[in-house]
């Protein structure tokens, strides 16, 4: 009896807590409203979120009446100069990506996010590096951070 009371409330996997009645998820294709973002960024982000949920939870992808849903947009993609040096030369640049995400929990409306949540991360690169030569790696780093934030907030109530 004590065992079922202690462990019956939530499913925990890799430190996450998912209600036992939540079994399926769906990720609507993200769109990009960031004019200068690479054309595949939104699709890569969508697939990355699906992969993260599949690999780090017991949830199954299902587009028909899912228990939880994610929708979102890439809202920013910019290179920002930082660390100015004398003579108005910049030593470092940051690639910054912003996303807006909505999480809907169809099993427990209280766990849904009432409005989109904006997430932002950046990665720095040298002023001597050409953005195109480092862009893919920087995007991977930033995407990983953003996906971790979204996943943790949705399934750990951060």
N, C-alpha and C positions, 0 to 999 in steps of 0.2 A: 504494500500500500504506500509506504513512504517513498519507495523507489519510483512508482508511477506519479506521485505528486511532485517529486523532485525533478523528474526528467520528462514529464508529459506535456509541458507547456510549449516548448519550442524545439525546433530541429537545429542542431549546431554542427557546422562543418567548417574546419579551418578557422575557427573563431567567429564565425558569423551566426546570426540567429534568424531563422526563417520560420514563420508560423507553420505548423504541420499541415494546415489546410491549403497552403500555397504550394502548388505543384508545377504551374506552367508560367511562362513569360513570353512577351513579344516586344521586339524593338522596331518601332516604325522607322523607316529610312530617315536619317538625319538629312537636313537640307543645309546648304551653305548660303548665307547672306553676306559673307565676307568677300567683297569683290576681288581681292587679290589672292585668295586662297587657292592652292592647287585643286584642279577639278576633281580629283579622286579623294580629297580629304574627308568629305562628309560620308561617302560610302565606306572608306577605310575605318572611320570612327564607328559607324553602325555595326560593321562586321566585328570590330574589336570588342564592342560592348557585348554582342551576342556570344563571342568566344569566351570572354571573361566569365559571364554568368554560367555558361555551359560547363566550363572547366573548374570553376570554384564553388559551384553549388550543385544541388541535386535537381534543380529546376530543368524542365524540358521546354524547348522552343515550341510554341503553338500559336498560330495566328487566329485560330477560332476560339473566341471567348477566353482569352488568357486570364490568369489570376492576377498578374501584375504586368504593367505596360510602361514603356519608356518612349518618349518623343523628344525631339530636340533639334537645335540649329547650331551651326558654327557661326558665331556672330562677330568674331574678330580674328584677324591674322595679320600681324604687323611686326615689323622690325623696329625696335626702339633703341636708340643710341644710349649707352650708359658709360660711366667711368671716363669723363672727359679728361684730356691731358692738356698741358699748356699749349697755346696756339690753336685752340678750338679743334683739336684732333681727338677723336674718340678711340679709346683703347679696346672697348668691348661693345658688342651689340647684343640685344636680346631678341629672340624670336618669341613672340607672345601669341597664344591662341586662347580665345574665349569661346565657351559653349553655354547655351541655355538649355536646360533639361527639365522635363516634367515627368514625374513618377506617379503612376496611378495604381493603387492597390485595390482591386475589385472585390477582394475578400474582406478587407478591413479599411474602410474609407478614412479612418483616423490616421492611418499610416501613409496615406497619399500626401503628396506635396500640394498645398493649396494653389500654388502658382509656380511658374518656371523658376528654377534656381540657376544662377549664373556661376560658372566655374571658370577659373583662369589659371594658367601656368605658363612658365617661360623657361627657356634654356639659353644660356649665353654662348657666344662665339666671338672669336677674335676679329678685330677690324681688318686683319690681313687675309681672312678667309672669305672666299666667294660664297655667298648665300647658297647658290645652287649646288655647290660641292658638299655642303654640310646639311642642307635642308632636310633630306630624308631621315638622317639620324636624329636631328633635333626634333622633328615631328614625332618620331617613335618615342623619344624620351618624354615629350610633353603629353602625348596621347596616353601613355602608360600612367602618368600621374593623374590625368583627368579621369580616366576610367576607374582607377583605384578610388578616387574621391567619390564618384557617382555610386559605385558599387557599395562602398562602406556606408555612405549616407543612407542609401536605400535599404540595406540589409542589416545595418548595425545601429540604426537610428541616431547617427551622428548629427 
